[in-house]
């Protein structure tokens, strides 16, 4: 069952292997017992109540690195094989698109290009309303020095930024002298931009909170999140914006993505953005959403699913 849209090639591959593929909005309740695999992405939350309807479910497949929208119970976790893009390191290493969204958010926040474009759409041509700050010369702090963090660092250096990074795994920055800090407070104390690139493990929930934001420089800093919404306490972000600790917040992710009908218009950051009092830019989880990446990711997880299905003696 496809809980979200997948390319036609995905259905063709699965049909050719003898599977009957249906979209979630086309499947009837009496067919739930026949569902052995659910294919999903990042826009729909699969909660325990929903998943319990599929008593013969054996696989959940997502062409995403995160699984925070998949809410398996302990009992379900023991019988359902979760297949994500994280299982295919080779394919992931060919993806560079998240850093492109990061730099769009960075330049939009610092140079006011986003708001400048909006006033031109409204018939106003006045650059004096939108003076910004140079990206060149700014210090970028990368919180989480994994694949995406390293991609961002490479481009930031080429743009004349000073780069520093911190990772909870000391091995990630072990041999990089300029990335050695006594503590995370030391890392946060002198930067202009903070990029959030940690993963969505439960212990990282609300990692960016009021305490962490209080350790940012008194002059304030820009904060950009292209990882997962659950890593950030959005109330703390709004408070930081009001008190000047955060000069601007750019995010490609929000808390509660796809959790319910009208979830977006109930989101506090979205509401704050519409008040127009702070420098907030939100994009709809575009990090990996390119035509090239989507095809590669879908093929990767479908082939992984077929391999695991066959290895189970099916």
N, C-alpha and C positions, 0 to 999 in steps of 0.2 A: 504494500500500500504506500502510495506517495502522499505524505502529509503536506508537502509543498511542491511547487512545480519543479520538474527535472526535465532536461533536454530529451527530445524525441529519441535520440540515440540510446538513452538509458532504457527506455521501454523496449526498443528493438532488441537490445542485447539480452534483456531478461526474458522477453517473449521467445527468443530463439533458443533459450536454454530451458524452455518448458514452463516458465512461470506465467501466471495470469496477473497482470498488473492493473491496479485500479487506483484512481485518485480518491482521497478521503471523502470528498463531497459527492462521490458517485457510488460509494460502497453502502450496502444495506446492512442494518444491524444483524440480520440473520446470517450475514456472511462473515461476521467478526471472527468466528471460530476458525475460519479458513486462513486467517492472516498469520503468517509466520515471520514476516519482516516488515518493518516500517522504515521508510526512507524520509528523512526530514532535513531541515537546514537550521537557520537561526532566527526565523521570524515567528515561529509558532512554538509555544510551550506545551510539551507533552507531560501532563501531570499524572500522579499516581492513579487518580480516579479514572482518567481517560485510558491509561494503559492497562488497567485491570480488566477492561472489557475484552481484551484480546488474550484469551486463556491459553492459546497455543503459540504465543509470540516467542520467537527464538532469537531474533536479531533486530537491533535498531542501528541504522546506518546513516551517517551524516558526513557530507563533504566539508566539514568544518574542523578546526583545531579544538574548539570548545564544546563542552557538553552540558553547560549550565542550564540549558532550556529543556533538558531531558531529566525528569524527576522520577527516577526509578526507586521503588521501595527496596528495602534490604532483601525481601523475598524475591522480588523481580530481578534484582541484580544478580542473584545466584543462578538464574536460569536464562537470562537474556544476554547475548553476546553483543556488546556495544562496539561498533566499528566507527572510528573517526579518522580524519585526515592525519592525525598525529601518528598513525601507524605506518605512514609512508614518508619517511624522512627525505627520500630522494626527490619526490614530487614537491614537498615543501621547500626544499632548497632552491627550487626554480621559481619561487614566488617572491616578487619584490614590490608588489602593489600597495601593501599597507604603508610603506614608507612614503609613497606618493601622496596618499591621503593625509598623512602626518604633516608633510611639508606644505600642502595646500592649507591646512588648518593653521600652521605656524605663520605662514606669510599673510594669511587673511587676518589673523589676530594682531600681528605686529604692524602691518602696513595698511590695515583698514581697507583692503581691496574688496572684501565682501560687501561692506556697507557702501563703499564708493560706487560699486556696480549698481547697487539698488537705487541710489539717488539719480544715476544717469537714466535708469529705466523710467524714473518718474519725471524726466525732463529737466534735471538740474545738472549743470556742468560747473563744479566749483571744487577744485582740489584743496582749497584752503580749509575746507570742512573736514578733511580726511588725512591730515599729516600723521604719519606713523613713526615707527622706529626701525633702524637698521637691523637686519638679521645678522649681518657681518659683525663680528666682534662680540656677540652675545655668548654667554656660557650656557650650554645645554647639559642638563643632568638627566641621564637615562636610568630610570628605575626598573631594573630587570634587563640583564645583558645577555639575552638569548639571541635567537635568529633575527627577529625583527629589530631588537635593540642595536645589534651590530650593523644591520642594513642602514638604520637611521644615522648611526655614528659616521659611517663612511661618507654619506652625502653631506652631513652637517660640517664635517671637516673641510670638504671641498668648497663650502660656502663661506669659509672663514670663521666658523664658530669654534669656540673652545669646548671640548667634549669631556665630560666626566661621567662615570657610571658606577652603579652600586647594585649588587646582587646578593640575595640571601645565601646563595651557594658560593662560598669563597673561591672555589675552583674556576668559576666563570671569569673572574678578573685577576687570577693569581699572578700571571706573568706580565701585567700591565701596570707599570710603576705609578702612572698618574691616576690610576683608579683605586689606589689603596687608601682607605679611610678608616679612622678609628671607630667610627659609628655612623649610622644613617643620619644622625643629627649633624655630624661633621660634613657629610656629603651634601646636605640640604642648605647649609649655612650661606653659601655664596654661589648662587646660580640665577639665571634670568628666565630660564624655561625648564620645566620639569615634564619629561615624557614618561607616561605610565606604560610599561611593557611587561608586567608580570603575568603569570598564568592564573587560571581561575580555580585553583585548588581551594577547598573550603577554608583553610587557614589564612588565605589571602583576602577573604571577604572584608570589605571596608578597610583595606590596608591604608588607603589614603583617607585619613580621618582628621578630626579637628586637631589632635595632638601633632600629627605629621605636618599639617598646614601651618601650625604655629611655629614650626622650626624653619619655615621659609624666611628669606631675608626680610627685614623690616620695610625695605623699599618695594617689596612685592615681587611676584614672579608670575609668568604665564604657565598654565597647566594644560596638558594635552593628553587625552586618553584614547588610544586606538586599540585597546586590549579587550576588556569586558566591563560592563556597567557595574557589576556587583563588587568590583574592586574599590569603588569610590563611594564614600558617604556623601550623597548629593546635598543633604542639609548642610554639611560642613563646607561644601563648595560654595553654596549660596552665602553662608556666613562669611567665608573668606573673601568673596567678591565685595560684600557690603563693607567690610572693614579694611579693604585695600591690600590684604595679604595675597590675594589672587587678582592679577591685573586683567586677566582674560581666561576664559575656559573654552577650549575646543574639544569636542568629543564626537567619536564615531559610534558610540555605544551608550545605552542608558540602562538604568535599573528597571527590571520588569518588562523587558522587550517581549512583545507578543503574548503577555500573560493573560490578557482579557480584552474584551471589546472596549474600544476607546481608552486603552491604557496610556497612549501617548499624551492625550490632552489632560490626563490626570497627573502626569509626571511633573514634579515640582520644578525641575530645571527648565522644562519646556514652557511652563507657565511663567517662570522668571524671565526667560528669553523674550516672551511676548510683551512683557512690561517695558522692555527696551531700556532698562536702567543700567544694565551691565553688558560687558563685552562677552557674549556667549554665542558660540556657533555649534550647531548640532547637525551631523550628517547621519543618514540611516544605515549604519553598519556597512559602509562601502569598501572597507579595507581590502577584502579579497575579491570584490565583485567586479571582475573584468571578464569579458567574453572568453579570453584565453584561459584564465585561471579556473573558471567554472567548468569548462569542458574537461580540463585535466583532473580537477578534483573529483568530479562526478565519476569519471572513468576509473580513477584510482580506487575509490571506495566500493564501486560496483564489482570490480575485479577482485578486490579483497573479500567482499561478501561471497562471491562465487567460489573462491578458493576455500574459505572456511566452511561453507555449506557442503562442498564436496569432501573436505577432510573429515567431516562428521559422519561420513558414510551415507550421505543422501543420494 
